[in-house]
């Protein structure tokens, strides 16, 4: 049985940057705090934990001693986090993804514009997601969060609108939301939708489709709390019915591979390459 790993799978640039920053700090001192899981993958979180990283939440910031070093992960943080750190004398290692940083700035500018004309900020994203919390913080947490293209009930179509998307959402769904809003707008309405979906995420689906169609069985490796992983896994299921979602190699089931000659392994932008290689090695040993 041939086992192949998707050459395009694995960490996006933002995650690579964050993990690189964490490993550099850990190599220097052997300890580091991280505000939330550095990536939505428990195996990678555990690997870094063994190196000395400790995951904390926002309430823990109030109890850290002055001079503590805290990593801000790729998802970014709201302004309140930076204010709290300065007040407590905490050193922040900011590993926010540059694409997320640019989006935060766009939302700040849009919010200032909307305040002047009584407008509103609409954010397409997953409520409670770390990136969404950071983005919403750029407009004093006043954005209307929309998680589905058909959720329009809380939008006032008589007021100006600026629309943005969480970087890891589906571009097709974002376009659908944009079209749904445009269909409800009165003539001459002040509406601007910004294309803020990460190109790496948007292009990933098509790359994955090609790979999924080239194998008999696809194993998609992703953490249970990865939004990007869930989206890409569901996309795979449409083009390759024999797709299975796993978090580790321990979840492999022999029945999945009956009659298969080619097995593919792929993953989310939060899935480490070493974990996909671990799955591949276990498959090769068993076949």
Phi and psi restraints in degrees (value plus and minus 20) as a CYANA .aco file:
   2 UNK   PHI     -99.2   -59.2
   2 UNK   PSI     112.3   152.3
   3 UNK   PHI    -140.0  -100.0
   3 UNK   PSI     103.3   143.3
   4 UNK   PHI    -144.4  -104.4
   4 UNK   PSI     122.0   162.0
   5 UNK   PHI    -123.8   -83.8
   5 UNK   PSI     112.1   152.1
   6 UNK   PHI     -79.4   -39.4
   6 UNK   PSI      99.5   139.5
   7 UNK   PHI     -87.6   -47.6
   7 UNK   PSI     -40.4    -0.4
   8 UNK   PHI    -112.2   -72.2
   8 UNK   PSI     -25.5    14.5
   9 UNK   PHI     -99.1   -59.1
   9 UNK   PSI     140.6   180.6
  10 UNK   PHI      96.3   136.3
  10 UNK   PSI    -190.8  -150.8
  11 UNK   PHI     -78.8   -38.8
  11 UNK   PSI     121.6   161.6
  12 UNK   PHI    -100.7   -60.7
  12 UNK   PSI     152.2   192.2
  13 UNK   PHI     -78.6   -38.6
  13 UNK   PSI     -61.6   -21.6
  14 UNK   PHI     -82.3   -42.3
  14 UNK   PSI     -60.6   -20.6
  15 UNK   PHI     -90.6   -50.6
  15 UNK   PSI     -61.0   -21.0
  16 UNK   PHI     -77.2   -37.2
  16 UNK   PSI     -63.7   -23.7
  17 UNK   PHI     -82.6   -42.6
  17 UNK   PSI     -64.8   -24.8
  18 UNK   PHI     -86.0   -46.0
  18 UNK   PSI     -64.8   -24.8
  19 UNK   PHI     -88.6   -48.6
  19 UNK   PSI     -56.1   -16.1
  20 UNK   PHI     -82.0   -42.0
  20 UNK   PSI     -62.0   -22.0
  21 UNK   PHI     -84.3   -44.3
  21 UNK   PSI     -60.5   -20.5
  22 UNK   PHI     -84.6   -44.6
  22 UNK   PSI     -66.8   -26.8
  23 UNK   PHI     -85.9   -45.9
  23 UNK   PSI     -54.2   -14.2
  24 UNK   PHI     -84.5   -44.5
  24 UNK   PSI     -65.0   -25.0
  25 UNK   PHI     -86.5   -46.5
  25 UNK   PSI     -60.8   -20.8
  26 UNK   PHI     -86.5   -46.5
  26 UNK   PSI     -54.5   -14.5
  27 UNK   PHI     -87.5   -47.5
  27 UNK   PSI     -50.6   -10.6
  28 UNK   PHI     -97.4   -57.4
  28 UNK   PSI     -61.7   -21.7
  29 UNK   PHI    -146.7  -106.7
  29 UNK   PSI     -34.6     5.4
  30 UNK   PHI      60.8   100.8
  30 UNK   PSI     -15.9    24.1
  31 UNK   PHI    -171.9  -131.9
  31 UNK   PSI     129.4   169.4
  32 UNK   PHI    -187.7  -147.7
  32 UNK   PSI     120.4   160.4
  33 UNK   PHI    -113.3   -73.3
  33 UNK   PSI     126.4   166.4
  34 UNK   PHI    -148.7  -108.7
  34 UNK   PSI     109.3   149.3
  35 UNK   PHI    -101.4   -61.4
  35 UNK   PSI      72.1   112.1
  36 UNK   PHI      68.7   108.7
  36 UNK   PSI     145.2   185.2
  37 UNK   PHI     -78.0   -38.0
  37 UNK   PSI     110.1   150.1
  38 UNK   PHI     -82.0   -42.0
  38 UNK   PSI     -48.3    -8.3
  39 UNK   PHI    -171.7  -131.7
  39 UNK   PSI     132.1   172.1
  40 UNK   PHI    -100.9   -60.9
  40 UNK   PSI      43.3    83.3
  41 UNK   PHI    -171.9  -131.9
  41 UNK   PSI      92.5   132.5
  42 UNK   PHI     -84.9   -44.9
  42 UNK   PSI     -52.2   -12.2
  43 UNK   PHI     -85.0   -45.0
  43 UNK   PSI     -61.9   -21.9
  44 UNK   PHI     -90.9   -50.9
  44 UNK   PSI     -57.0   -17.0
  45 UNK   PHI     -80.8   -40.8
  45 UNK   PSI     -62.3   -22.3
  46 UNK   PHI     -86.5   -46.5
  46 UNK   PSI     -58.4   -18.4
  47 UNK   PHI     -79.7   -39.7
  47 UNK   PSI     -65.2   -25.2
  48 UNK   PHI     -93.8   -53.8
  48 UNK   PSI     -48.3    -8.3
  49 UNK   PHI     -81.4   -41.4
  49 UNK   PSI     -60.2   -20.2
  50 UNK   PHI     -87.5   -47.5
  50 UNK   PSI     -40.2    -0.2
  51 UNK   PHI    -106.4   -66.4
  51 UNK   PSI     -29.9    10.1
  52 UNK   PHI     100.2   140.2
  52 UNK   PSI     -14.3    25.7
  53 UNK   PHI    -103.5   -63.5
  53 UNK   PSI     116.8   156.8
  54 UNK   PHI    -139.7   -99.7
  54 UNK   PSI     103.7   143.7
  55 UNK   PHI    -103.0   -63.0
  55 UNK   PSI     110.9   150.9
  56 UNK   PHI    -147.4  -107.4
  56 UNK   PSI     148.0   188.0
  57 UNK   PHI    -133.3   -93.3
  57 UNK   PSI    -198.2  -158.2
  58 UNK   PHI     -85.4   -45.4
  58 UNK   PSI     -52.8   -12.8
  59 UNK   PHI     -85.8   -45.8
  59 UNK   PSI     -48.1    -8.1
  60 UNK   PHI     -88.2   -48.2
  60 UNK   PSI     -45.5    -5.5
  61 UNK   PHI     -78.1   -38.1
  61 UNK   PSI     -52.0   -12.0
  62 UNK   PHI     -90.8   -50.8
  62 UNK   PSI     -37.4     2.6
  63 UNK   PHI    -129.6   -89.6
  63 UNK   PSI     -25.1    14.9
  64 UNK   PHI     -93.0   -53.0
  64 UNK   PSI     123.4   163.4
  65 UNK   PHI     -89.5   -49.5
  65 UNK   PSI     132.7   172.7
  66 UNK   PHI     -77.5   -37.5
  66 UNK   PSI     119.4   159.4
  67 UNK   PHI      71.1   111.1
  67 UNK   PSI     -24.3    15.7
  68 UNK   PHI     -82.3   -42.3
  68 UNK   PSI     128.4   168.4
  69 UNK   PHI    -126.3   -86.3
  69 UNK   PSI     106.9   146.9
  70 UNK   PHI    -147.7  -107.7
  70 UNK   PSI     108.7   148.7
  71 UNK   PHI    -107.5   -67.5
  71 UNK   PSI     110.8   150.8
  72 UNK   PHI    -114.5   -74.5
  72 UNK   PSI     100.2   140.2
  73 UNK   PHI     -94.5   -54.5
  73 UNK   PSI     159.2   199.2
  74 UNK   PHI     -81.6   -41.6
  74 UNK   PSI     -46.3    -6.3
  75 UNK   PHI     -84.1   -44.1
  75 UNK   PSI     -43.7    -3.7
  76 UNK   PHI      66.9   106.9
  76 UNK   PSI     151.9   191.9
  77 UNK   PHI    -159.6  -119.6
  77 UNK   PSI     137.4   177.4
  78 UNK   PHI     -94.9   -54.9
  78 UNK   PSI     142.3   182.3
  79 UNK   PHI     -75.2   -35.2
  79 UNK   PSI     -51.8   -11.8
  80 UNK   PHI     -78.5   -38.5
  80 UNK   PSI     -52.5   -12.5
  81 UNK   PHI     -85.6   -45.6
  81 UNK   PSI     -61.7   -21.7
  82 UNK   PHI     -86.6   -46.6
  82 UNK   PSI     -60.2   -20.2
  83 UNK   PHI     -82.2   -42.2
  83 UNK   PSI     -64.7   -24.7
  84 UNK   PHI     -82.3   -42.3
  84 UNK   PSI     -62.5   -22.5
  85 UNK   PHI     -83.3   -43.3
  85 UNK   PSI     -62.9   -22.9
  86 UNK   PHI     -82.5   -42.5
  86 UNK   PSI     -62.8   -22.8
  87 UNK   PHI     -83.7   -43.7
  87 UNK   PSI     -52.3   -12.3
  88 UNK   PHI    -112.7   -72.7
  88 UNK   PSI     -23.6    16.4
  89 UNK   PHI      50.9    90.9
  89 UNK   PSI      14.2    54.2
  90 UNK   PHI    -117.8   -77.8
  90 UNK   PSI     115.1   155.1
  91 UNK   PHI    -107.2   -67.2
  91 UNK   PSI     103.3   143.3
  92 UNK   PHI    -119.7   -79.7
  92 UNK   PSI     111.1   151.1
  93 UNK   PHI    -120.9   -80.9
  93 UNK   PSI      84.1   124.1
  94 UNK   PHI    -108.4   -68.4
  94 UNK   PSI      87.1   127.1
  95 UNK   PHI    -130.3   -90.3
  95 UNK   PSI       7.3    47.3
  96 UNK   PHI     -77.9   -37.9
  96 UNK   PSI     115.0   155.0
  97 UNK   PHI     -76.7   -36.7
  97 UNK   PSI     113.5   153.5
  98 UNK   PHI     -76.4   -36.4
  98 UNK   PSI     -52.4   -12.4
  99 UNK   PHI     -88.5   -48.5
  99 UNK   PSI     -59.2   -19.2
 100 UNK   PHI     -88.4   -48.4
 100 UNK   PSI     -60.7   -20.7
 101 UNK   PHI     -78.6   -38.6
 101 UNK   PSI     -63.4   -23.4
 102 UNK   PHI     -84.0   -44.0
 102 UNK   PSI     -58.7   -18.7
 103 UNK   PHI     -86.7   -46.7
 103 UNK   PSI     -60.3   -20.3
 104 UNK   PHI     -77.3   -37.3
 104 UNK   PSI     -63.2   -23.2
 105 UNK   PHI     -85.0   -45.0
 105 UNK   PSI     -60.3   -20.3
 106 UNK   PHI     -82.7   -42.7
 106 UNK   PSI     -59.4   -19.4
 107 UNK   PHI     -89.0   -49.0
 107 UNK   PSI     -58.8   -18.8
 108 UNK   PHI     -78.8   -38.8
 108 UNK   PSI     -65.9   -25.9
 109 UNK   PHI     -84.9   -44.9
 109 UNK   PSI     -62.4   -22.4
 110 UNK   PHI     -84.2   -44.2
 110 UNK   PSI     -57.1   -17.1
 111 UNK   PHI     -85.1   -45.1
 111 UNK   PSI     -62.8   -22.8
 112 UNK   PHI     -81.2   -41.2
 112 UNK   PSI     -60.2   -20.2
 113 UNK   PHI     -85.1   -45.1
 113 UNK   PSI     -63.8   -23.8
 114 UNK   PHI     -89.7   -49.7
 114 UNK   PSI     -53.5   -13.5
 115 UNK   PHI     -80.8   -40.8
 115 UNK   PSI     -56.0   -16.0
 116 UNK   PHI     -91.3   -51.3
 116 UNK   PSI     -42.4    -2.4
 117 UNK   PHI    -142.1  -102.1
 117 UNK   PSI      -7.7    32.3
 118 UNK   PHI      49.8    89.8
 118 UNK   PSI      11.3    51.3
 119 UNK   PHI    -112.6   -72.6
 119 UNK   PSI    -191.2  -151.2
 120 UNK   PHI    -160.2  -120.2
 120 UNK   PSI     128.9   168.9
 121 UNK   PHI    -121.4   -81.4
 121 UNK   PSI     106.6   146.6
 122 UNK   PHI    -131.5   -91.5
 122 UNK   PSI     110.8   150.8
 123 UNK   PHI    -143.1  -103.1
 123 UNK   PSI      97.5   137.5
 124 UNK   PHI    -105.2   -65.2
 124 UNK   PSI      91.2   131.2
 125 UNK   PHI    -194.9  -154.9
 125 UNK   PSI     159.7   199.7
 126 UNK   PHI    -110.2   -70.2
 126 UNK   PSI      97.8   137.8
 127 UNK   PHI     -77.0   -37.0
 127 UNK   PSI     114.2   154.2
 128 UNK   PHI      66.2   106.2
 128 UNK   PSI     -29.1    10.9
 129 UNK   PHI     -88.9   -48.9
 129 UNK   PSI     123.1   163.1
 130 UNK   PHI     -76.6   -36.6
 130 UNK   PSI     -63.3   -23.3
 131 UNK   PHI     -84.6   -44.6
 131 UNK   PSI     -61.4   -21.4
 132 UNK   PHI     -83.7   -43.7
 132 UNK   PSI     -60.5   -20.5
 133 UNK   PHI     -81.0   -41.0
 133 UNK   PSI     -63.3   -23.3
 134 UNK   PHI     -85.6   -45.6
 134 UNK   PSI     -60.2   -20.2
 135 UNK   PHI     -87.5   -47.5
 135 UNK   PSI     -64.3   -24.3
 136 UNK   PHI     -83.3   -43.3
 136 UNK   PSI     -51.3   -11.3
 137 UNK   PHI     -84.3   -44.3
 137 UNK   PSI     -40.9    -0.9
 138 UNK   PHI     -92.0   -52.0
 138 UNK   PSI     -34.9     5.1
 139 UNK   PHI    -144.3  -104.3
 139 UNK   PSI      19.2    59.2
 140 UNK   PHI      35.4    75.4
 140 UNK   PSI      14.6    54.6
 141 UNK   PHI      35.3    75.3
 141 UNK   PSI      16.1    56.1
 142 UNK   PHI    -124.5   -84.5
 142 UNK   PSI     -19.6    20.4
 143 UNK   PHI     -87.6   -47.6
 143 UNK   PSI     129.2   169.2
 144 UNK   PHI    -108.1   -68.1
 144 UNK   PSI      95.0   135.0
 145 UNK   PHI    -108.6   -68.6
 145 UNK   PSI     104.1   144.1
 146 UNK   PHI    -136.7   -96.7
 146 UNK   PSI     102.5   142.5
 147 UNK   PHI    -121.4   -81.4
 147 UNK   PSI     -30.8     9.2
 148 UNK   PHI    -159.8  -119.8
 148 UNK   PSI     123.3   163.3
 149 UNK   PHI     -77.4   -37.4
 149 UNK   PSI     -41.4    -1.4
 150 UNK   PHI    -115.8   -75.8
 150 UNK   PSI     -18.2    21.8
 151 UNK   PHI    -105.6   -65.6
 151 UNK   PSI      73.1   113.1
 152 UNK   PHI    -141.3  -101.3
 152 UNK   PSI     -18.5    21.5
 153 UNK   PHI     -83.5   -43.5
 153 UNK   PSI     -49.1    -9.1
 154 UNK   PHI    -113.4   -73.4
 154 UNK   PSI     -16.3    23.7
 155 UNK   PHI    -112.8   -72.8
 155 UNK   PSI     112.5   152.5
 156 UNK   PHI    -115.7   -75.7
 156 UNK   PSI      83.7   123.7
 157 UNK   PHI     -94.7   -54.7
 157 UNK   PSI     -26.8    13.2
 158 UNK   PHI    -106.4   -66.4
 158 UNK   PSI     -28.6    11.4
 159 UNK   PHI    -130.1   -90.1
 159 UNK   PSI     136.0   176.0
 160 UNK   PHI     -77.5   -37.5
 160 UNK   PSI     127.8   167.8
 161 UNK   PHI    -154.4  -114.4
 161 UNK   PSI     116.0   156.0
 162 UNK   PHI    -141.8  -101.8
 162 UNK   PSI     105.0   145.0
 163 UNK   PHI    -132.6   -92.6
 163 UNK   PSI     112.5   152.5
 164 UNK   PHI    -153.0  -113.0
 164 UNK   PSI     142.8   182.8
 165 UNK   PHI    -147.1  -107.1
 165 UNK   PSI     122.7   162.7
 166 UNK   PHI     -71.3   -31.3
 166 UNK   PSI     120.7   160.7
 167 UNK   PHI     -85.2   -45.2
 167 UNK   PSI     -44.1    -4.1
 168 UNK   PHI    -121.0   -81.0
 168 UNK   PSI      -6.3    33.7
 169 UNK   PHI    -102.2   -62.2
 169 UNK   PSI     144.9   184.9
 170 UNK   PHI     -90.2   -50.2
 170 UNK   PSI     108.1   148.1
 171 UNK   PHI     -86.3   -46.3
 171 UNK   PSI     -54.8   -14.8
 172 UNK   PHI     -83.4   -43.4
 172 UNK   PSI     -62.4   -22.4
 173 UNK   PHI     -87.1   -47.1
 173 UNK   PSI     -56.0   -16.0
 174 UNK   PHI     -85.5   -45.5
 174 UNK   PSI     -60.8   -20.8
 175 UNK   PHI     -84.8   -44.8
 175 UNK   PSI     -56.2   -16.2
 176 UNK   PHI     -85.7   -45.7
 176 UNK   PSI     -62.1   -22.1
 177 UNK   PHI     -81.4   -41.4
 177 UNK   PSI     -64.3   -24.3
 178 UNK   PHI     -78.1   -38.1
 178 UNK   PSI     -65.3   -25.3
 179 UNK   PHI     -84.4   -44.4
 179 UNK   PSI     -59.1   -19.1
 180 UNK   PHI     -85.0   -45.0
 180 UNK   PSI     -58.9   -18.9
 181 UNK   PHI     -88.0   -48.0
 181 UNK   PSI     -65.4   -25.4
 182 UNK   PHI     -79.5   -39.5
 182 UNK   PSI     -54.3   -14.3
 183 UNK   PHI     -88.2   -48.2
 183 UNK   PSI     -40.9    -0.9
 184 UNK   PHI    -119.7   -79.7
 184 UNK   PSI     -25.9    14.1
 185 UNK   PHI     -99.0   -59.0
 185 UNK   PSI     122.6   162.6
 186 UNK   PHI     -92.5   -52.5
 186 UNK   PSI     142.5   182.5
 187 UNK   PHI     -81.0   -41.0
 187 UNK   PSI     115.2   155.2
 188 UNK   PHI      58.7    98.7
 188 UNK   PSI      -6.8    33.2
 189 UNK   PHI     -85.2   -45.2
 189 UNK   PSI     130.5   170.5
 190 UNK   PHI    -113.1   -73.1
 190 UNK   PSI      77.0   117.0
 191 UNK   PHI    -157.9  -117.9
 191 UNK   PSI     109.1   149.1
 192 UNK   PHI    -154.1  -114.1
 192 UNK   PSI     107.0   147.0
 193 UNK   PHI    -128.5   -88.5
 193 UNK   PSI     103.5   143.5
 194 UNK   PHI    -115.7   -75.7
 194 UNK   PSI     117.3   157.3
 195 UNK   PHI    -102.1   -62.1
 195 UNK   PSI      76.2   116.2
 196 UNK   PHI    -138.5   -98.5
 196 UNK   PSI      -7.1    32.9
 197 UNK   PHI     -95.9   -55.9
 197 UNK   PSI     113.4   153.4
 198 UNK   PHI     -82.4   -42.4
 198 UNK   PSI     111.0   151.0
 199 UNK   PHI     -82.4   -42.4
 199 UNK   PSI     -52.5   -12.5
 200 UNK   PHI     -80.3   -40.3
 200 UNK   PSI     -61.8   -21.8
 201 UNK   PHI     -91.8   -51.8
 201 UNK   PSI     -64.0   -24.0
 202 UNK   PHI     -83.3   -43.3
 202 UNK   PSI     -62.0   -22.0
 203 UNK   PHI     -97.5   -57.5
 203 UNK   PSI     -41.3    -1.3
 204 UNK   PHI     -81.0   -41.0
 204 UNK   PSI     -56.7   -16.7
 205 UNK   PHI     -80.9   -40.9
 205 UNK   PSI     -64.2   -24.2
 206 UNK   PHI     -88.3   -48.3
 206 UNK   PSI     -59.6   -19.6
 207 UNK   PHI     -81.3   -41.3
 207 UNK   PSI     -61.9   -21.9
 208 UNK   PHI     -88.3   -48.3
 208 UNK   PSI     -55.8   -15.8
 209 UNK   PHI     -80.2   -40.2
 209 UNK   PSI     -65.1   -25.1
 210 UNK   PHI     -80.4   -40.4
 210 UNK   PSI     -64.6   -24.6
 211 UNK   PHI     -86.2   -46.2
 211 UNK   PSI     -64.4   -24.4
 212 UNK   PHI     -81.5   -41.5
 212 UNK   PSI     -55.7   -15.7
 213 UNK   PHI     -96.6   -56.6
 213 UNK   PSI     -31.8     8.2
 214 UNK   PHI    -112.7   -72.7
 214 UNK   PSI     -22.3    17.7
 215 UNK   PHI    -145.9  -105.9
 215 UNK   PSI     143.8   183.8
 216 UNK   PHI    -105.4   -65.4
 216 UNK   PSI     -52.8   -12.8
 217 UNK   PHI    -156.5  -116.5
 217 UNK   PSI     116.6   156.6
 218 UNK   PHI    -137.9   -97.9
 218 UNK   PSI     108.5   148.5
 219 UNK   PHI    -123.3   -83.3
 219 UNK   PSI      99.3   139.3
 220 UNK   PHI    -125.8   -85.8
 220 UNK   PSI      96.6   136.6
 221 UNK   PHI    -119.4   -79.4
 221 UNK   PSI     100.1   140.1
 222 UNK   PHI    -181.0  -141.0
 222 UNK   PSI     133.8   173.8
 223 UNK   PHI     -92.7   -52.7
 223 UNK   PSI     131.8   171.8
 224 UNK   PHI     -83.6   -43.6
 224 UNK   PSI     -45.9    -5.9
 225 UNK   PHI    -124.5   -84.5
 225 UNK   PSI      -0.6    39.4
 226 UNK   PHI    -110.6   -70.6
 226 UNK   PSI      94.1   134.1
 227 UNK   PHI     -83.6   -43.6
 227 UNK   PSI     -64.1   -24.1
 228 UNK   PHI     -81.9   -41.9
 228 UNK   PSI     -59.9   -19.9
 229 UNK   PHI     -83.3   -43.3
 229 UNK   PSI     -63.7   -23.7
 230 UNK   PHI     -83.5   -43.5
 230 UNK   PSI     -64.3   -24.3
 231 UNK   PHI     -81.7   -41.7
 231 UNK   PSI     -67.7   -27.7
 232 UNK   PHI     -89.6   -49.6
 232 UNK   PSI     -56.1   -16.1
 233 UNK   PHI     -82.4   -42.4
 233 UNK   PSI     -66.7   -26.7
 234 UNK   PHI     -84.0   -44.0
 234 UNK   PSI     -55.0   -15.0
 235 UNK   PHI     -83.5   -43.5
 235 UNK   PSI     -63.0   -23.0
 236 UNK   PHI     -80.6   -40.6
 236 UNK   PSI     -60.7   -20.7
 237 UNK   PHI     -79.9   -39.9
 237 UNK   PSI     -48.7    -8.7
 238 UNK   PHI     -93.0   -53.0
 238 UNK   PSI     -50.7   -10.7
 239 UNK   PHI    -123.0   -83.0
 239 UNK   PSI     -40.6    -0.6
 240 UNK   PHI    -158.3  -118.3
 240 UNK   PSI      76.2   116.2
 241 UNK   PHI     -77.3   -37.3
 241 UNK   PSI     -47.6    -7.6
 242 UNK   PHI    -111.5   -71.5
 242 UNK   PSI      35.8    75.8
 243 UNK   PHI    -127.3   -87.3
 243 UNK   PSI     114.9   154.9
 244 UNK   PHI    -148.1  -108.1
 244 UNK   PSI     113.1   153.1
 245 UNK   PHI    -113.4   -73.4
 245 UNK   PSI     104.8   144.8
 246 UNK   PHI    -154.9  -114.9
 246 UNK   PSI     136.6   176.6
 247 UNK   PHI    -121.3   -81.3
 247 UNK   PSI     -51.5   -11.5
 248 UNK   PHI    -164.5  -124.5
 248 UNK   PSI     150.4   190.4
 249 UNK   PHI     -86.4   -46.4
 249 UNK   PSI     -40.5    -0.5
 250 UNK   PHI     -87.5   -47.5
 250 UNK   PSI     -34.5     5.5
 251 UNK   PHI    -111.9   -71.9
 251 UNK   PSI     -19.3    20.7
 252 UNK   PHI     -83.9   -43.9
 252 UNK   PSI     119.4   159.4
 253 UNK   PHI    -144.1  -104.1
 253 UNK   PSI     103.5   143.5
 254 UNK   PHI     -73.8   -33.8
 254 UNK   PSI     -53.8   -13.8
 255 UNK   PHI     -83.1   -43.1
 255 UNK   PSI     -43.1    -3.1
 256 UNK   PHI     -82.9   -42.9
 256 UNK   PSI     -44.7    -4.7
 257 UNK   PHI    -126.5   -86.5
 257 UNK   PSI      -8.9    31.1
 258 UNK   PHI     -76.8   -36.8
 258 UNK   PSI     103.5   143.5
 259 UNK   PHI      54.7    94.7
 259 UNK   PSI     -15.9    24.1
 260 UNK   PHI    -109.4   -69.4
 260 UNK   PSI     116.3   156.3
 261 UNK   PHI    -128.4   -88.4
 261 UNK   PSI     -41.1    -1.1
 262 UNK   PHI    -150.5  -110.5
 262 UNK   PSI     103.0   143.0
 263 UNK   PHI    -137.5   -97.5
 263 UNK   PSI     110.8   150.8
 264 UNK   PHI    -128.3   -88.3
 264 UNK   PSI     128.4   168.4
 265 UNK   PHI    -146.2  -106.2
 265 UNK   PSI     106.2   146.2
 266 UNK   PHI    -158.4  -118.4
 266 UNK   PSI    -197.8  -157.8
 267 UNK   PHI    -187.4  -147.4
 267 UNK   PSI     156.9   196.9
 268 UNK   PHI     -99.1   -59.1
 268 UNK   PSI     154.1   194.1
 269 UNK   PHI     -90.5   -50.5
 269 UNK   PSI     -27.0    13.0
 270 UNK   PHI    -126.5   -86.5
 270 UNK   PSI     -10.5    29.5
 271 UNK   PHI    -117.2   -77.2
 271 UNK   PSI     101.3   141.3
 272 UNK   PHI     -90.0   -50.0
 272 UNK   PSI     126.3   166.3
 273 UNK   PHI     -81.2   -41.2
 273 UNK   PSI     -58.4   -18.4
 274 UNK   PHI     -81.8   -41.8
 274 UNK   PSI     -50.6   -10.6
 275 UNK   PHI     -92.0   -52.0
 275 UNK   PSI     -59.5   -19.5
 276 UNK   PHI     -85.6   -45.6
 276 UNK   PSI     -57.5   -17.5
 277 UNK   PHI     -87.5   -47.5
 277 UNK   PSI     -53.5   -13.5
 278 UNK   PHI     -84.4   -44.4
 278 UNK   PSI     -61.1   -21.1
 279 UNK   PHI     -84.4   -44.4
 279 UNK   PSI     -64.2   -24.2
 280 UNK   PHI     -81.7   -41.7
 280 UNK   PSI     -62.5   -22.5
 281 UNK   PHI     -84.1   -44.1
 281 UNK   PSI     -61.4   -21.4
 282 UNK   PHI     -84.5   -44.5
 282 UNK   PSI     -58.6   -18.6
 283 UNK   PHI     -85.1   -45.1
 283 UNK   PSI     -63.3   -23.3
 284 UNK   PHI     -85.2   -45.2
 284 UNK   PSI     -56.1   -16.1
 285 UNK   PHI     -86.3   -46.3
 285 UNK   PSI     -58.4   -18.4
 286 UNK   PHI    -100.0   -60.0
 286 UNK   PSI     -44.8    -4.8
